[in-house]
Amino acid sequence: MKQTTQITDPASMALEDIDVSDPRLYAEDTWRPYFARLREEDPVHYQAESAFGPFWSITRFQDIVEIDSNFQDFSSEPTIVIGDLGDDLPVTQFISMDPPKHDLQRRAVQGVVAPKNLAEMEIVIRERVIEILDHLPVGETFNWVDAVSINLTTQMLAILFDFPFEERTKLTYWSDLAAGSPEIAGGDIDPQERLEGLQDCLATFTRIWHERKDDGVESMDLIRMLQRDPNTANMVDNPMEFLGNLVLLIVGGNDTTRNSATAGVLALNENPGEYDKLRANHALIPSMVSEIIRWQTPLMHMRRTATRDVEFKGKQIRKGDKVVMWYISGNRDETAIDNADQFIIDRAKPRHHMSFGFGVHRCMGNRLAEMQLRILWEEIMTRFSKVEVVGDVQRVQSNFVRGYTDLPVRLHLL
Ligand code: HEM
């Protein structure tokens, strides 16, 4: 894939050469000074040339809130990632729809994360977390990403879909395929493998749909919820919409929480003073969880498409232009968040961040994600004095999902 950014000194580059869509900036974790310059010198930045075509970058906190709250001028259709979808799998999903259709489809599934359901899930999640942590090899080096982060979020997904437990790793595989395409976000997944994998995902869930239809089981799994709501009861007859929404729920619940579960270990190791604070006071776990989600920004951007010519902060955005809101930059905006580059687990307003977006598309699973991470840390802290990072972290190549493939760690018991 052609990339336009030379990874050189961001302070001396011409502004027009700063292409923050380059996925290498995230694989190599070198993105900070590029966004700092854009926020300072050109917060609504036009990128005329990139591997994903021309696009606007919105990099300041308040500007992102404004765009995200204005679906009339900045539409989520046809897609919310920087790259355009290929024609081989023209899926539709409610994250890529505007009201009123968006609202109907979101309403059909949001009961899965209603407080009553979350309270029930808390018990199951805690059991799963305990089971995972109690089987980790103490005193040996292992990859936290596989053993804990992926393992835990895969089990969560299986619960949400009531998916056959022994086949649950398929969910993670489909999630990786869906989010890792080169055209969409600069990843390195083979397009043919992606196509075949997602077709298998559709076929599997279509079979599950028909098996469950009218079986009379009272369950809050996502498939039966879609079946029960009149607005989505026939979704299976529109395969691209069915697949799109499945992928949305799989990726939404998977990559994001998985990478936050790794980020916490990394952040605490890089900031030993914060780890000490946590050891001294476990009541900081909820605010630490919000800080991990801000610090990590698991989804780095959302894209909108202008529905008309709009003047925004003195720039002329044309109808049809791509407008990319860089949450990863908004979360480091010093004018909105004090000491934004630092990881501080006892912030006065820990939920003041943009990792869950704003407006009609604000993350549906935010409380579920926070709960999973809270339980994980509550259980870690009653077992281990330290989860020590003992090797190099490896990051995912993508400008959308900010993630990890490897984090070698060693556990120390209390
Ligand atoms: C730390 C974890 C998570 C992060 C950082 C995250 C982030 C986001 C973001 C940025 C959006 C788009 C917001 C916007 O456009 O304004 C979103 C939407 C969404 N998320 Fe999450 N998410 C997380 C966990 C979850 C989980 C566990 C679920 C599972 C239920 C989930 C389901 C969704 C869905 C269904 C949407 C689409 C909402 C809509 O279009 O109305 N997310 N998420």
Residues whose N, C-alpha, C, O or C-beta is under 5 A from the ligand:
A	BS01	HEM	D68 F94 I95 R106 L249 G252 G253 T256 T257 S260 I293 P298 L299 M302 S355 F356 G357 F358 V360 H361 R362 C363 M364 G365 N366 L368 A369
